[in-house]
Amino acid sequence: MKLQGSYFFTQKEDVKDEESISANLLVRAGMIKKVGSGIYSFLPMGLIVLRNIENIVREEMNAIDSNELVMPSILPEELYAKSGRVEAFGDDMFRLSDRYDRRYVLGPTHEELFVEVAKDVIQSHKDMPLSLYQIANKYRDEPRSRYGLIRTREFVMKDAYTFDKDDEGLSQSYNAMFEAYHRIFQRIGLTYEVVQADTGAMGGSLSEEFQAVCDIGEDVLVICESCGYSTNVEVCACQKVKELNQNGDSMKELLHTPNVGTIQDLYDHYGINPIDTVKTLIYKVDGEFYAFLIRGDRELNEAKIVKLLKAKEVIMATPEEDEQITHAKVGFAGPIDLGIPVIIDYELLAMKDFLVGANKSDYHYINVNLGDFKYDLVADLRMVTEEDICPHCGGKLIFKKGIEVGNTFKLGTKYSESLGLYYTDQDNKLKPVVMGCYGIGIARILAAYVEQHHDNNGIIFSKDLAPYEVAIVVANMKDEVQVSLAEKIYNELESSGKKVLLDNRDLRAGVKFKDMDLIGIPKRITVGRKAGDGIVEYKERNSIDVLELEVSESLKRI
């Protein structure tokens, strides 16, 4: 492509309303343009990069015999009602009506529609395994769009689905997809970790995430240095405590604590260490109230509550509900004579003589022990910390931040049963199809790649992702010798199948150099004052070296 007369522009200054390096560089490089909160246009240069990522994904999907198709974005809401996901997605789903008041949604994900498509070809066990995928736009009404392409309301995604007759077949399909994902991210050049994750609204028995390691990642990855155990912080198990301390050294005692309703207040006013306190958190779980008890300095893990109680909805009690249950101001809830089910964290089994709320405004109990109140269940409730040890081997845990760029799910029969996808087995018995689901965020990959591959001058693309492999810069467009030689090199490289960019704009050479660095072209040939001698300058984007070479030698290197 020749830049003069094409759609191309860059910005010298940082973008004010972009908080991530990737979004700032992609906007400055003229690759994307913000339309609204979480909504971006892909401009010509950025679209080429996006297509390059898609092509890598497509090649690896086709290599495992997955069949590509494209689904519509506007879908009947009744499909999601059948699978129970209208409530699961809640306000995250865009909804609309047509002129006949029929209800539709903008597809947040397409399990339901893929099931409908599979019904046309799956009747017998002989019709499986089957694998389908698409690369298409998805829509979710994110409450807080952020970090450019990392969290958006409209995004490009590859989603794939496998259909098998049993769990053994699912495992084979899952493993094939899993290995394809490794090849995809390795070819793209991402530094990533694979971690176990919560199945969430997707459901199923297993979820694993491919996480691009990055400082601005919204997910926290927990990795054991010894055994390689890796998981998302939301599902990381905490090692169980076996010691049981039913009785402490003292009798419980009521302590007057006026206007001291937080763990920090207790420390500030009375010097009570948070590790000697237990906080009582009241939640509404599928409409029923529960009290969850964890050590004062710990954070409750709501994902563990969902899994423990097989809940659809877990929300913290409102201040009004809290006060109605405890008969006290917020901050003074405790487990003694509470009147609702009480679930305690394993860590409390090793505690004694601790402090709890008294269910009485401005009062706490001190020297409380497990024998002083009734509890219904002991479970792993808290969020893991870096001070914890690996639940598998006892090794040291390290935390990393990650951007989720891919995920894989063993869905089982959740969607086939709810939507009526069955087959007849060898004994002519009707059975539900066993499904797998696999997603890759195409645009997120672009953002994650730029986060990992940039310098002070701009983006550093590999040749497989770059919009063009080679940039030819004409130092002086008024010099006919330079222009002629640049055109000759351009034509020769194009004829050899290379993706070439000719910067033939009538601008200073320094401006052109900065632009080529900003957009991340891997190799650059500068045709300058020595053009008459057949000498050009050759530079690679990830090197500071500028070499003077004969034209033939520069072409040989490319």
N, C-alpha and C positions, 0 to 999 in steps of 0.2 A: 504494500500500500504506500502511496505517496501522500505525505502529510499536507502539502499545499492544496487547499480546496476541499479537504476532508473534514469530518466532524472531529475536531481535536482541540482540547484546551486544558490548561493546568492552572493551579493557583499557587502563588509563592508563599502565602501566609497560612498558618494553621487555621483550621475551621473552628469557630467559637463554640458551636453547639454540638460538637462531637467529642465524647468523653473517652473514646478508645483510640489507640494508635492506628489500628486497622481502618476504622471508619474515617479518621482524619486523612490518612494517606490515600485511601481509595477515592475519597471526594476530591482531594487536591490533585490526584492524578487524572481526574476527569473520567473515572470508571463508573462511579455511581453518583446519583443525585437524590437528595432527600426531598420527598414530596410531602410527607406529613409524619407524625409520630409513628415510628415503626414501619414506614412505607418508603421504599426506594425504587427509583428507576435504574436499570442497568444501561449505561451508555455504550456506544459501539466498542470501545476498547475493553471495558469491563465485561461486556457480553461475550467477547471472544474467550476471555479467561474462564468465564462460567461454563461455556461450551466445552472447553478443554477438560475441565473437571468432569463434566457430564460424560464425555467420551471415554475417559478412563473408567468411570463407574460402569458405563454401558458395556465396554469390552469385557470386563470381569464378570458382569452379570450374564452376558451371552455365553461366556466360556463355561458356565455351570448349567447351561441349557434352561435359563429362565427366559420366559417369553414376555416381550415388551408390549404394553398397550397404554392407552391414555384414558383416564376417567374424567367425567365432567366435574366442575367445581360446585355447581348448584345441585343440591341433592334433597330429595324429599325427607322431611324431618321424621316421618314415620319409620324410616329405616333405623335411625338411631334410637327411637322410642322402643322398638322391638328388642334391641340389644341392651336397653337400660342405660344408654350413655348420654341421653339428654340431661339427666340429673348429674351424671358423673362429670360432664364437661361444664355444666352450669353456665355462668356468665362468660366463660371463655369462648363460647360458640357464637358465631355471627348468625342471626336468624332474620328471615325476611318472608314476605308473603307476596303472591302474585295477584293479578287483578281479580281472581276468583276466590281470594282469601285462602288459597292452599298454602300450607306452611312448608318452607324450605330452609336449608342451612347452607352456608359456605363451608365446604368440606374441610374439617380440621384434620381428618385422617380417614382412610377409606376401607377399613376392614369389612364393613357392612356391604359395600358395593362389590368388593371382590368376591364375597360369598355368593352374591346373586349371579355374578358372571360364572363362577365355578359350577353352579347348579346346571348350567347348560351342557357341561362336558363330563361331569362326574355322576355316574349312576352305579358303577360297579367298582370293586377292588382293583380291577384291571385298568381303570382309568387313572390310577395314581402310581407313582408320585407326580404331582403337577406343581410347577413354579411359575408365578406371574409377577411382573413388576411394572412400574411406571415412573417417569420423572415429570413431576407436575407441581403446580402451586398449591399450597395449603394456607388456611386462614384461621387465625386464633386471635381473639380480642384480648391481647396481653394487657394486664392492668398497668404495667410499667415497661414500655419498650425501652431498650437501652443497648449501649455498645454497638451501635450501627447494625450490621447484618447479623449479629449474634442473637439478639432477641427482637424479632419483628412480628408484625401482624399478618403480613403476607410473606411467604417464604417458599423457596424451591426445595423440593424434597424428593428423594428416591425412596419409594416404599415398595417392598416386595412381600409376597405371601406364598407359603408352601402348603400343600394339601397332601396328607398321607393317610393311610388306613389304620396306623397304630403308632404307639410311642416309639417303637424301634425305627420305623420309617421317618418319623419326625426328627429323631436324633441324627439320622444320616443326612437329611435335608438341612438341618440346623448346622451341622458341622461343615457341610459344603459351603453354606453361606458365610459362616464364621471365617473360614479360610479365605474366601473371596474378599471379605472385608479387610483382612490383614494385607492382602496384595494391593488393594485399592489405596490404603493409607500409606503403605510403603512406597508405592509408585508416586504418590503425590508428594511425599517427603515430609510428612508430619511426624513430630515426636508425640507419641501417644501412649496411654495405658488402657488396659481393658479391666473393668471393675464390675463386680456384681452390683445390681441396682434393684430398687423397688419396682414392682410391676405396675403399681399405680392404677390409673383408669383403664389401662390396656388389659389388665388381668393376666392370668396364666401362671405357670409354675416356675418360670425362670426368666430373668431379664439381665442382660449384660450390656454395658455401655462402653463405647470406644471414646475415650476422653483425650482431646488434644491438650497437652500440658501447657498452661499459660497463666501468667500472673493475674489477668483480669477474669479468669474463669469463675463462673458462678457456682460451680459444683466443687465440693471438697472431696478429694480422693484420699483414702486411707490405705497405706501400703506397708506390709511387713518387710523389713530389711532381711530377715532370716529365711522365711519360707516362701515368700512371694505372694502371700495372701493379699488380695486387693479388692476393695469394695468402695462404694459410695458411702460417705459419712452417715447418710440417712438410714442405711441398713446394716452398718457395721455393728456386730455383736460386741457387747462388753463382757469380759470374763466374769463368770459367776463367783459369788462369794459363798463359801461353804460354812464359815464360822457363824454360829447362832448365839446371840446375846439376848436372851429373854429378860434377864434381870441385871440391872446396873448396880451402882454403889449407893444410890440415894433414892428417896421417895420423890415422886413428882410433886411439884410445888407451883402454885400460881404466882406469876410475876406481873406486876403492874408496868405496862409499857405504853404510856400515853403517846398517841400519834406516831408510833413506831411500827409501820406496817410493811417494811421491806427488809430483806436480809442485810442490805447495806446499812440501813438505819440501826439495826440491832448491833452491828459492829461499831458504828460511829458513836452511839449513845451508851452502849453497855459493854463494849469490847468483846462481844460474843463472836467467836470465830465461825464463819459460815460452814466449815466442815463439821461443826457440832450442832448444826440446825437441820431440820427437815421441813421442807415446804410442801404444802398441800395445794394442789392445783385441781380445780374443778372444771370438768369438761362435759359437754353434751355429746354423747355418742349414739348416733341414730335415734335421737329423741330422748334418750335416757341419761341421767346424770351419774357420773362416776368421779371419785376422788383419786388422784394419782400422787403418790408420795415419792419424792426424790431428795437427795441431800441438798442442802441449801445452796451450794456453789455449783450445782449441776444444771444442765438444760434438758428439759423433757423432749423426747423424740416422738413427734406425733405419728410419723410413719410406722413406728413400732406398735403404737396403739391400734392403728388401722389393721395391721397384720394380726395382732394378738386377739382382737375382738371381732375380726372379719367384718369390719365396719365399712359402711359406705360414706358416712359423713362424721367427721370429728372436728368440733368447734369449741373454743373456750367459752365457758359460761360468761354471760354479760355481768357487769357489776350488780345489776338489779337481781339477777338470778343467784349470784354468789351470796348476796346479803340475805335473800329469802331462805336459802338452804342453811347458812351458818348462823343466822340471826345476829350477825356482827358486821362491822365495816369491812370493806375489802382489805385484805392483808392480814387478817386475823383468823383465817380458816385453819382448822386442825382436824385430826382424825378421831378424836375422842368424842363418842356419842354423836357422830355426825349424821347418821340416818340415811346414808346412801352407800353403795358398794365402794369399798376401799381396796385399791391395788397398790402394792408397794414395790419399789425397786429392789433387786437383789442386794444392792450395796447396804441397805438398811439392816440386813441380817447381821452385819458385823459392827453395828453401832450400838452405843449405850449412853444413857444419861444425856439425851439430846433435847433440843428445844423445838416445840411445835406451837402453832396457833391454838388459842383456847376456845374458839368459836364464841368469843365475847370481846366486844370492842375494847381496845386498849389493854388487852391481856394476852400473855403467852404462858404456856406450861414449860418449866424447865425440869431436868432430870427425868425425862420421859423414856420409857423402854417399850419394847414390842409387846410385853405382857400387859401394858396399860390400855390397849385398845384392840379392837377386833379388825382383822383385815381378811379379805376374801381371796386374794391371789398374790403370789410373788412372781415377778416377771422382770425381764430386761426392758427398762423403760427409758433409760437416759441416752443422751448423745455421747458418743465416744470422744475422748480428748487425747492429745498427744502424750499425756502422762500415762495413759493406759498401755497395757501390753497386748500382744496379739492373742486373740481368743483361741487360735489353733496351736501355736507353738510357744507362746510366752515371749516372743521376740519383740524388738523395739518397733514401734509404729512411727511412720513418717507421714506427714500430710502434704499434699500438693493440690494446687488449684487446676481445674480442668474445664474445657469447653466441650460439651457433649456434641460430637460430630456424627455418631452412629449408635444405633442400638439394635439389639436382637432379643426377640421374645419367643418363648415356647408358650403359645396361647392355649394349646390343648383343644377342648371341644366347646369352649365358652360361646363362641360366635356361631359355630355350626349347629349347636343345639338350639340356641335362641332364634336363629334365622332359618332353620330347617334344611341344613345341608347334610344329607345322609347318603349312604351307599349300601349296597348289598354285598355281604362277604361271601366266602367260598361255600358256606352252608346256607346261603340264601337268607341270612338274617340281616335286618336293617341296623346299621350302626352309624354314629356321627363321625364325620371327617375330623381328623386331628390336624390342627393348623399351627403354623409358625408365622411370625411377622418380623420384618426387618426394615429399619429406616436409616437413611443417610441424609444429613442436611447439606445440600450442595452449596448454598450460599454461605452457610456457617463454615464450611471447609475453607472457602476463600478468605473469610475474616480470620480464622484460626491460623491459616498459612501465613498471612501478612503479619499477624502478631508474632509469629516465630521467625519470620524471615524478612528483616528490614534493617536499615542502618540510618544514620543521620541524614542521608541523601535521599532515602525513599525505599521503595519495595525492591526485594531481590528475588526475582522469579527464576525457577528452573526452566529449562527449555521446553519441558512438557506442559507447563502451565502458562508460560509467558504469552502475551498476545502476539508477539513476534520474536523469532529467535535471534535475529540480527537487525541492528539499526545502522544504516549508512547515513552519516552526517556530512553534508557539504559545508565546509567552513565558510566559503565565500560564493554566494550564488551569482555574483557578477563576473566570476572567473569562468570562462567557457571551458577551459581545460578541466577544471575541477568538476564542473557540471557533467561534462561528457564522460569522464572516467567513472563518476558515481553512477551514472545511468548504465554504463557498461557492466559494472559490478552488480548492480541491482538486477539487471536482466539475466546475468549468468547464474546468480544465486536462485532466482525465481525458477529458472529453467531446470535447476537441479532439485527442485522440490522444497526448497527452504522457505519459511515464512519470513519475509523481509519487509522492513520499514525504511522508506527513503525520506529522510528529513530534508526536504527541499524548500523549506520556508526561508524567506529573506529576513533572517534574524541573525544576531551575533552568535558566534559559535558557542560561547559560554552559556547562553540561554538554552541552546539546543542540548548541550551536554547535561545540564541540570534536569531538563525534561526527560531525557532518556534514562538517567539514573532514577528519577522519581517513579517512572512507570515500570522500571525493573527489567529492561531488555537485557538478556544475558550477555550478548556480545555486541561490540560497537566498532565499526570501521569509520575513521574520519579521513575524508579526502580533503587535503589542504595544500599548502604551498609546494610540496614536493610531488604533486600529481603529475607534473610534466616528466619527472624521472621514474614514474611508475611506483612511487613509494607512498604508502598510506600508514596511518596510525591504527594499531589494533589494541583493544582493551576489553577485558572481561569484567562484568558488573561486580563480581565478588573479589576483585583484585585491585590494588592501587597501581599496578605496573602498566605503563603505556609503552608499547613496542612499536618501533618503526620497521615495517616489513615491506617487501615487494608484494605487489598485488597477488601474485600466484601463491606466495607463502601464506598470506592472510586467508585466502580462499581455502587453502589446504587445511588450515587450522579449523575453519568453520565446517 
